[in-house]
Structure formats: C-alpha cells, structure tokens
C-alpha cells in the first residue's frame, strides 16, 4: 500500500515524457494535462518537478515545454546498453531509401515488443510514423509475433495461454519460423507491416519491420519488399556477430 503513491508518481512522469514525439517536440501545459488526464494544477506540479530534474525545459516566451538535457544523457545510456540501436541505424536508413517506407526496430521487454528506433524519412504523401517507446501487441503485431516465434517459452511466459486460446496463432508462428519473416495486416486501420528477426550469437535480440499502408506494402511474406527486409536484418545480424564474436 505504501508504494502506491510512489508508483503513481513514476507512472505519471512517464506519461508526460512519453507525450513528446519527433512530430510534437513542444507541448503546452494544456496538452500535457490532457495526456495525463488530471487537473491542470496536478500536471503543473509534475512538470515543475521534471524541470528541476532537467528532464523538461520550459520556454516562458512561448509557454511551451520540451524534453530537457538530462534526456540526452539517459538516451546515451540506453543506447550503450542496447548497442543494436546504433548499429542498426545505417541499415535502417538504407532500407528506407530502398523501399520508401517507414522502418522500425523493436526489442523485447519481457512481455512484449517495444519500439526503440524509427526511421520514417520517406517521400510518400502518406507517411506512417510509429512512436518510439510504443509497446506493440505481443500476438497481434508482426514484430510481437517474431519474438513469440523465435524466443524460448521461458522468455515469453504468457505465450502458453495465448497458444491454448488460439490454434491459428500456433500455426502462424510455425509459418514465421519457416519463412523467417512475419507479415501482418490489422483488420481496421489500413496499415500493413512485415517484420524479420535480428540475432546476436544465435539469440534473438531485436525485430526489424517495414510499416506502410495496405496499398504500398505487398501482402504476404514472399514479396520483394519482404526479401529486402530479410536481407537487411541478416546484414545487421552479421555485423552484430562480427562485432561480438562468440
């Protein structure tokens, strides 16, 4: 019981920081209040504490908040802990140029796939953007399914129940392991994604995906786009293994 207020404080601070994106790097107090779902006074109290920790900056002239310099330190530490993020960058950028689609990298957080890098500098009129830090569905996203297909059951403890509830999911994971790629089209939003595994020393450490519209990303796992993605993921795997032999 005593930990509840502290947990709530951390959760609210995380919500505020997660509200900032590449497309929305500066936000007003009203926008942060809306994302937090509390009173303006409560939101102001949290922004004040985050400013004191250098996690937020405040432009008094424009009355807008942005992420503070301490975020850069944390980002550098996170990248150091997950070197795949930096190594994947050039590979992802080349794939964006080749396919003109958004490319996303995710890692496993013990429960599902979490987006850690997005390259979406495409020339398309309709550009699909994915927010870094987004937690994807474990079984209803192409990247989540890659992790379910290639991680051990001990690393995905909830998968036993998922498979028991859906024999089709079991068959789909078998197809992903055989094809080396996962293709998924959600039924409602007109988005399609294709994902491939990235390994280091034989262990799955990330999933790379191409995300676009149903009109620009071909359906299925055997398209030229899927082949290009698999090739890029294999190149990244080779580089990671070369940099970390044994």
TORSE-185714 format. One line per field, with one value per residue (C-alpha): residue number from 1; residue in one letter; chain; x, y, z. Coordinates in pm, whole numbers. Layout:
# residues N
marza: c(NUM,...)
rofi: c(A,...)
torlo: c(A,...)
east: c(X,...)
north: c(Y,...)
up: c(Z,...)
//
This chain:
# residues 246
marza: c(1,2,3,4,5,6,7,8,9,10,11,12,13,14,15,16,17,18,19,20,21,22,23,24,25,26,27,28,29,30,31,32,33,34,35,36,37,38,39,40,41,42,43,44,45,46,47,48,49,50,51,52,53,54,55,56,57,58,59,60,61,62,63,64,65,66,67,68,69,70,71,72,73,74,75,76,77,78,79,80,81,82,83,84,85,86,87,88,89,90,91,92,93,94,95,96,97,98,99,100,101,102,103,104,105,106,107,108,109,110,111,112,113,114,115,116,117,118,119,120,121,122,123,124,125,126,127,128,129,130,131,132,133,134,135,136,137,138,139,140,141,142,143,144,145,146,147,148,149,150,151,152,153,154,155,156,157,158,159,160,161,162,163,164,165,166,167,168,169,170,171,172,173,174,175,176,177,178,179,180,181,182,183,184,185,186,187,188,189,190,191,192,193,194,195,196,197,198,199,200,201,202,203,204,205,206,207,208,209,210,211,212,213,214,215,216,217,218,219,220,221,222,223,224,225,226,227,228,229,230,231,232,233,234,235,236,237,238,239,240,241,242,243,244,245,246)
rofi: c(X,X,X,X,X,X,X,X,X,X,X,X,X,X,X,X,X,X,X,X,X,X,X,X,X,X,X,X,X,X,X,X,X,X,X,X,X,X,X,X,X,X,X,X,X,X,X,X,X,X,X,X,X,X,X,X,X,X,X,X,X,X,X,X,X,X,X,X,X,X,X,X,X,X,X,X,X,X,X,X,X,X,X,X,X,X,X,X,X,X,X,X,X,X,X,X,X,X,X,X,X,X,X,X,X,X,X,X,X,X,X,X,X,X,X,X,X,X,X,X,X,X,X,X,X,X,X,X,X,X,X,X,X,X,X,X,X,X,X,X,X,X,X,X,X,X,X,X,X,X,X,X,X,X,X,X,X,X,X,X,X,X,X,X,X,X,X,X,X,X,X,X,X,X,X,X,X,X,X,X,X,X,X,X,X,X,X,X,X,X,X,X,X,X,X,X,X,X,X,X,X,X,X,X,X,X,X,X,X,X,X,X,X,X,X,X,X,X,X,X,X,X,X,X,X,X,X,X,X,X,X,X,X,X,X,X,X,X,X,X,X,X,X,X,X,X)
torlo: c(A,A,A,A,A,A,A,A,A,A,A,A,A,A,A,A,A,A,A,A,A,A,A,A,A,A,A,A,A,A,A,A,A,A,A,A,A,A,A,A,A,A,A,A,A,A,A,A,A,A,A,A,A,A,A,A,A,A,A,A,A,A,A,A,A,A,A,A,A,A,A,A,A,A,A,A,A,A,A,A,A,A,A,A,A,A,A,A,A,A,A,A,A,A,A,A,A,A,A,A,A,A,A,A,A,A,A,A,A,A,A,A,A,A,A,A,A,A,A,A,A,A,A,A,A,A,A,A,A,A,A,A,A,A,A,A,A,A,A,A,A,A,A,A,A,A,A,A,A,A,A,A,A,A,A,A,A,A,A,A,A,A,A,A,A,A,A,A,A,A,A,A,A,A,A,A,A,A,A,A,A,A,A,A,A,A,A,A,A,A,A,A,A,A,A,A,A,A,A,A,A,A,A,A,A,A,A,A,A,A,A,A,A,A,A,A,A,A,A,A,A,A,A,A,A,A,A,A,A,A,A,A,A,A,A,A,A,A,A,A,A,A,A,A,A,A)
east: c(0,281,435,121,172,535,434,165,419,656,372,252,602,642,314,429,767,608,376,666,740,951,645,536,857,700,377,168,55,-299,-173,25,-275,-488,-235,-210,-587,-562,-622,-400,-266,-154,8,188,322,468,617,779,945,1059,1205,1400,1546,1638,1402,1188,1260,1016,1010,846,808,602,469,578,756,1018,1239,1535,1908,1901,1702,2011,2218,1957,1928,2304,2299,2011,2191,2507,2304,2144,2417,2185,2011,2319,2444,2101,2083,2270,2095,1753,1828,1941,1623,1411,1586,1541,1173,1047,864,894,1136,1102,1328,1189,1331,1168,1088,990,625,603,786,888,985,1337,1413,1208,1328,1038,1202,1016,893,542,241,102,378,333,502,546,628,949,861,537,456,323,77,252,34,-140,164,424,709,541,489,856,950,686,819,1190,1217,1200,881,1060,1116,751,565,224,256,137,-203,-207,-145,-405,-662,-565,-459,-428,-157,42,22,117,427,530,493,706,984,978,970,1197,956,621,357,52,-243,-468,-834,-928,-667,-534,-181,41,374,637,897,1216,1433,1775,2009,2332,2527,2221,1990,1705,1772,1552,1291,1312,991,870,544,321,-28,-203,-165,212,328,260,70,244,595,736,728,1039,985,992,1307,1477,1383,1514,1839,1884,1807,2060,2322,2259,2286,2617,2756,2649,2809,3127,3147,3068,3224,3147)
north: c(0,244,210,306,687,644,409,653,935,738,638,997,1126,858,962,1324,1237,993,1265,1423,1283,1377,1532,1701,1807,2106,2089,2327,2266,2209,1935,1770,1794,1620,1340,1297,1302,1507,1866,2143,2201,1838,1848,2170,2010,1723,1945,2157,1850,1728,2070,2065,1728,1868,1620,1904,2254,2543,2832,3116,3333,3075,2889,2555,2255,2035,1749,1858,1790,1504,1305,1308,1153,884,823,777,531,338,315,196,-77,-175,-135,-281,57,241,-42,-77,290,281,-44,101,424,233,27,344,479,149,93,445,305,352,111,25,-156,-319,-511,-746,-610,-940,-911,-764,-576,-215,27,167,326,459,586,735,997,878,1081,938,1167,935,870,613,714,496,649,538,371,225,-119,-339,-624,-949,-1156,-901,-726,-855,-766,-918,-1240,-1251,-1257,-1519,-1733,-1717,-1670,-1961,-2030,-1922,-1578,-1544,-1694,-1568,-1745,-2080,-1932,-1742,-2062,-2253,-1990,-1972,-2278,-2042,-1846,-2167,-2231,-1870,-1890,-2209,-2023,-1736,-1970,-2140,-1818,-1611,-1320,-1215,-1026,-877,-665,-538,-560,-196,72,11,-48,-342,-443,-703,-797,-1004,-1125,-991,-1228,-1199,-1515,-1721,-1531,-1310,-956,-739,-728,-502,-414,-225,-41,115,120,-181,-20,32,-277,-606,-876,-1194,-1299,-1371,-1026,-838,-600,-889,-1022,-682,-666,-1017,-931,-616,-798,-1066,-799,-643,-986,-1046,-710,-769,-1113,-974,-703,-952,-1286,-1587)
up: c(0,94,-253,-443,-439,-549,-830,-942,-944,-1168,-1399,-1437,-1501,-1769,-1933,-1952,-2102,-2348,-2477,-2666,-3012,-3312,-3473,-3147,-2969,-2792,-2592,-2387,-2031,-2162,-2395,-2116,-1886,-2147,-2191,-1814,-1755,-1436,-1330,-1463,-1113,-1087,-1431,-1339,-1021,-1220,-1490,-1219,-1067,-1409,-1487,-1161,-1269,-1615,-1778,-1912,-2040,-2041,-2286,-2092,-2401,-2588,-2282,-2427,-2277,-2444,-2330,-2120,-2149,-1897,-2154,-2379,-2101,-2043,-2416,-2445,-2154,-2309,-2642,-2466,-2301,-2633,-2897,-3161,-3178,-3302,-3522,-3684,-3785,-4119,-4218,-4144,-4329,-4638,-4628,-4605,-4915,-5099,-5014,-4935,-4632,-4256,-4086,-3717,-3469,-3155,-2860,-2611,-2263,-2103,-2200,-2549,-2825,-2753,-3030,-2977,-3314,-3606,-3944,-4139,-4362,-4670,-4967,-4963,-4936,-4668,-4417,-4143,-3819,-3510,-3173,-3008,-2679,-2813,-2673,-2951,-2919,-2838,-3071,-3296,-3445,-3687,-3451,-3146,-3339,-3438,-3071,-2996,-3282,-3202,-2825,-2582,-2388,-2069,-2221,-2325,-2028,-2142,-2477,-2340,-2262,-2594,-2789,-2592,-2681,-3049,-3253,-3553,-3365,-3324,-3699,-3773,-3553,-3734,-4066,-3933,-3823,-4163,-4367,-4144,-4169,-4021,-4219,-4052,-4164,-3881,-3985,-3920,-3991,-4342,-4214,-4306,-4152,-4227,-3965,-3956,-3666,-3573,-3387,-3197,-3120,-3204,-2968,-3090,-2972,-3195,-3466,-3769,-3952,-4256,-4189,-4454,-4596,-4746,-5087,-5061,-4868,-5050,-4868,-4760,-4665,-5010,-5175,-5294,-5002,-4755,-4922,-4891,-4523,-4455,-4632,-4424,-4099,-4197,-4268,-3926,-3764,-3941,-3828,-3467,-3466,-3621,-3356,-3075,-3172,-2955)
//
